[in-house]
Amino acid sequence: MSNFIRRLVGKMKAISTGTNAIVSKKDSIYANWSKEQLIRRITELENANKPHSEKFQHIEDNKKRKISQEEVTRSKAKKAPKKFDFSKHNTRFIALRFAYLGWNYNGLAVQKEFTPLPTVEGTILEAMNKCKLVPSMVLQDYKFSRCGRTDKGVSAMNQVISLEVRSNLTDEEQRDPTNDSREIPYVHVLNQLLPDDIRISAVCLRPPPNFDARFSCVHRHYKYIFNGKNLNIEKMSKAASYFVGERDFRNFCKLDGSKQITNFKRTIISSKILPLSETFYCFDLIGSAFLWHQVRCMMAILFLVGQSLEVPEIVLRLTDIEKTPQRPVYEMANDIPLLLYDCKFPEMDWQEPTVDDYKAIKFTTATEALTLHYELKAAVCNIFKDVLPTANTNNFSKTIINLGDGRGKVVGSYVKLEDRSVMEPVEVVNAKYSKKKNNKNK
């Protein structure tokens, strides 16, 4: 109700009750009006104001109608896409070979728990899930298997996974290699979705019968890159040779009670120190299988030998469980220089991208750009180092244990491995985990 009408009602009440209201000259014309006259005047004023109100109401209705239409449009746009029905498509079991730089990832294997960085497998499976090659992120849904599990920061050049994926071909068509050109181009499709530091290099469309990326692997080949400055390479080579053969490596790994491992014997086929350049060398290692952090632990001992802090024969002592039943406390070598160089399998028909294909050229260019990116950073770091004052580390009285990262670990005085405190024995680690698990399940 408008202010004018409120004033009229107030005056009407005053007249009807006999109250002496104070009125202005402008309003004095209503002073002597009867109640019926005032009501009639109010009705006239309301009718005169009604078209104006209806006009604005019409505008408000239009606004509401427009908002409602926009909400419907947005609702249609947000409507979930039609679910992809995997049951209507054929599948086939394949193996994929791929390479990755592990520096930006929380290791290879996809994890159930949250990780501060993505995993390599998680990134690949997300790409597969996006292009509908796999139905979910649940590994058991498609017979997933990996060859060599690598930890955070570790890279790989020829890693292999096997799994079941969507196919364009029927089971019968899949058996005939002449139909391969009609198959989904798995390598190209995935590389279009993957970051530059993960590259699918080949696919095997027909793996051998009962193939499993983990258990079908004949041997795994690791390389650990290191700077040879201030290291006795001859001593390191001698120590590395002592790893060859079947040995117990419980003192060269990180114990994991959840695995309940009791057999720590592993066979090393080849163990060498090879030159890469005037500055860099690599610990070249081939073995049938490896324990958790085994290569990094082996490299840590080789660094101690190279610094002449331990003799090469320390390898023989640490692999002799009667002499050293428990692992001495020592730091592992850094993760960044380690790479899984190759995974050897029985004869397989690996199909690589055509080198003159536009997409292959595109991905090669991306890899070259990535390499240049790190080379430029290295060049800038060298200039950065040159402009800063440099201390003579040869005059440093304390020992810096080489861990492969350039920093190392500073110790006041070096303590021989045989004189150090030791970690818990395998039996205790396993028993503690079992007890904890049993108490949790109660």
N, C-alpha and C positions, 0 to 999 in steps of 0.2 A: 504494500500500500504506500502511495506517495506521501510526502510530508504535508502536502496541501490537504489531502483527504483526511490525514490524521488530525490536522487542525480543525477541520469541519466536525469530525466526530467529537473532538474535545469540546467544542462550542455547543454541540448538540447535547452532550451530557450536562454541560453547565446550565443550559436552558431548561432541560428536563428536571434538574434537581434544584433549580432556583438559585444556583451559586452565582455570585456577582463576579463574573470573569472580566478581566481587563482586556479590552480589545482595541486594536488600532483603528484609525479612520478607514483604512483600506478594507478591514474586515467588518466594519460596523453595519454593512448592508445585511448581514446574516443575523444580527442581534435580535431582530424581532420576528424572525422566521419561526414557523411552527416546526414541530418534529417531523411531520409528514413532508413539509416542503424541503427540509434539509435532506431527508432520505432520498426524495426524488432528484434533488440536485446531485447528490453523490452518485446515484445510478447513471445520470446523464454523463457525468465526468468519467466514470468507469467505462462506459460504452465508447466514449470519444477516444479513450486511451487504448482500447482493445486492439484495433488494427495495427497500431505501432508495436505492441507486445507480440502479436502474432507474426509480424514481419521478422522480429529478432528470433522468435522461436523457430521459424522456418529455417533461418540461417544456422541455428544450433543443431537442428535436425539434420541438415545437410552435412555439417561437420561430423556429426556422429556416424552418419551413413558412410562418409568417406573413410573415417578411421576404421569402421567395421570392415569395409572392403579391403583396406590395406592389411588388416589383421588376417583376413582370409587368404590374401595373396602371400603374405609371409608364412602363414601356416602351410600352404601348398609347397612353398619353396623349401621349408624345413622338413617336409615329409620325408621320412627315411626311404632311401632307395630300395627297390625290390631286392630281397635277399637272394644271393647267388646260390643256386641249387647244385651242389657238387655231385649229387646222385645222378644227375642227368648228363654227366661228362665222364669220359674215359680217364684213367690214370695210368701212369707207368713208373717203374722204379728206375731211378737214374743216379749217377754220381757226378758231383760238381767239383772241379778243381779251382782254387782261388788263392789270391795273395792279398795281404793287408799289412799296413803299417800299424803296429799296436800301440803307439804312443798316446793316441787319443781315445783308447778304449779300455774298458774294465775287464780285459781278458777276452778269450774266445767264447766260452760257453755261456749260453743264456742262463740267467739266474732267477730264482723264485723271489728272492728278496730284492729290495731297492738297492741299486748301485749308483755311486756318484757320477759315473760315466756310463755311456751305453756299452753293450757288449757287441762283439763282431757278429756272432750268431743272431743276436736279437735284431741287429740292423738288417741282416740278410733276410731273416724270416719275416720281418715287417714288410720288406719289399715284396717278398713272395706272396704274403697275405694281401697286399694292396692290389697286385695284379692277378689275384685269384689262382695262384699256382698251388697254394695249400689252403685248407679250410679254416685253420686256426693257428694259434701260437702254441698249441699243446703238442709237444714232440711225439708223443705216443700215437697221435692220430695218423701219422704218415711214416712210420718205421724209420725214424731219424737216427743217424749215427754219425759220429765225428771221428777223425783219425787221431790227431794229437792235440790234446788240450793245452793251450798256452795261457799263461797268466797275464795279469795286468802289465802293459808296457811292452810285452814280447810280440815280435812280428812273425809273419810266416810268408813263404814264397810259393809253396805248393801244398797247401792244406787241402784236405778232401773231406767232403760230407756225402752221405748217401741218404736218399729219402724218396718217398712216393709223391709225385706231382701230377697236376692236371695235364692231359694230353689231347691233341687233336685227332689222334688215330685210335682205331680199335685195337684190341689185343693181337689180332691176326695181322693187321697192317704194321704194327710195331715190330714184328719179327722180321720184316722184309726191309733191308737197308735202302732199297730204292725209294721207299716212302719217306725217308728222313727229311727231304726238302719240304715236305708238307707239315712237318712237325713244328711246334712252337719254337721259335729261336730263343731258347732259354738264356743263352749267354748275353745276347743283345738286349733282351727284355729286362733282365736284372741289372745290367750295367747302366741302363738309362735311369734307373731308380736309386742306384747306390752312390755313396760319396766317392770322391776321387781316390781316397786311400784304401778302398776295398774294391778289388777287380776280380770278376769271374774270368778265368783264363781258358777253361775248356769244359766240355760236358761229355760224359760217356752214357750213351742212350741204352746200351745193352751190357751192363756189368756182368761179370761171371756169375754162375749159379751160386745162390746162398751168399752173395757178396755182402760184406759189412765193413764200413769205412774204418772201424776200429780194429776188429779182429782179423780182417783180411790183409792188414798191412804187414809186409815182410820185415821192413826196418824203417827207422826214422833217422833223419840226417839233420843235425843241428850245427850251427856256426855261431861262435861268440867273437865279435869284433873288438879289438883292443889296441891301444897305442903302446908301442914297444919301448917308449922312453923309460930309461932307468931300470929296465927289466933284463934279466939274463935269459934270453930265449933258449939257449942250449939246455940250461937246467930245466926250464919249463917243458921242453920237448921230451926230456928223459922222464920227467914225472908223468907226463901225459901217456907215455907208452906203457906205464904200469897199470893203466885202467883197462887195457885190452884183456878180453876173456870173460869168463863167468865169475863174478865177484859179488860179495855182499855189500850193498851200498847204503846200509842203514845210517852210517855216519856221514853220508853225503846227500841227505834229503831232510825235508821237514816232515815230522811224524804227524799223521792224521788219524786220530782215534776213531773217527766216524767210518773209516774204511776197514778197520779191523785187520790190517795187513800183518801177516806173520812171516811171509817169505819176501826177503829183500834182495834176493839174488837176481841180478840182471846181467845180460850178455852184451859186452861192448865189442863191436866188430872192428872198428878203426878209431884211433885217437891220436891226432897229430896237431902240431902248431905249424901253420902255413903262412908265408908272407903274402900280403896283399899289395903293399907298396913299400916305399922306403920308411914310412912311419907306422903303418898299420899292419897288424897280423890278425889271424883268426884261429881260434881253437876249433878244429874241425872234428866232429864227433858223430859216429854212426853206431846205432845200437838197436836191438830188437824192441825194447820197451824201456821206459824211464819212470822214475818215481817223482813225487811232487818236489819241485825246485832242485832236482838232482843236478842238472847242468850248471846252474848258478852256484851250487855248493862246490862242485868239482872245480869250477873256474876260480872260486875264492881261494882254494888251496893252491892252485897253480900260481896265482898272484903272489902268495906268500913264498913259494919256492922261487919265483922270478925275482923277488926282492932279497933273496938269500936269508930270509927269516926262518925258513924251514928247508930241510934237505929233500931232494926228490923222493927218497925212500919213505917219506911220511905217508905217501899214497898207499904203500904196502902195509904200513902199520894201521892205518885207518880202515882198510878193507879186511884186516885180520880181526875177527870178532873176539877171539880168545885174548888178544893183547889189548884191544880197545872195544869192550862190549857196549859202551855208551858214547854217544857223540859229544866231543868237547864243544864248548860254547865258542862260536865264531860267527862273523857277519857274512851273509851271502853277497855274491857279486851283484852289481846293478842289473836291472831288467832291460833297459833300453838297447844295449848292444847285442842281445840274444835274438836269434831268429831260427824258426823251424824251416830249414832250407828245402827239405824234400821229404816226401813220403813214398816209399817204394812198395808197389803192388805187383801181383802177377800180371801178365800181359793183358792190357786193356785198350780198347779202341777209343782214344780220346779225340774229340772233334774240337779243333780250335777255330776261332773266327777267321774269315778270309782276310788276309793282310791288306788287300787293296780295296776292301769294302769301306764305304764312306763312314759308317759308324765305328768301325775298327780304327780308322785313321783319327776320327774325332776323339776316341778314348785314349789313343796313343799320345795325341797332342796334350790332352789333359794330364796324363802321367808325366810327360816332359815338363809341363808347366809346374807340376807339383815338385819335381826334382829341382827345377830352377829356383823355386820358392825357397827351398831349404839351402841351396847353394848360396843364394843371395844373403840369407840370414847368417850363414857361416862367414861370408865375406865381411858383412857389417860387424859381426862379433870380433873378427880379427882386427879390424880398424879400431874398434872399441878397446880391445886389449892393448893395442900399440900406443894409444894416447894416454893410458894410465900408468902411473909409476909401478914398477915391478920389483918385488922383493926377491932376494936371493934365497930360495928355499933350501939350498945346500947347507946354509948356516943354521938351519932350524934344528934345535937340539932334540926335539921330540920325534917319534916315529909316526909317519903317515902311512897307514895300511892301504894299499891300492885295492879299490873295489870296482874299478872300471868306469867310474863316473867322473873322474877328474878331481873330485874333492877328497875322497878316501875317508878314513877314520883316524883321528889323531889319538895316539896313546902315549902315556908318559914313558913307559919302558915296555918293550915287547915281552910277552909271556909265551913260552913254547906251548904248542897244542897239548903235549903230553902232561904238562903241568897245570893245565886249566881245569876249572870246575866242569862237570859234565851234566848233560841233560838227563831227564828221566828215561829209564829203559823202556823199550817197546812194550813189554808186558804190563808195566804200570800205566802207560798212556792208554792202552787198549782197555784195561780193567776200569780205569777212572771213567772213561767215556761210557762203557756198558752200564756201570752203576748209575751214572747220571741219567742215562736214557731210561733205565728201569724205574728209577724214582719218579721220573717225569710221567711215565705211563701208568703209574699206580693211581 
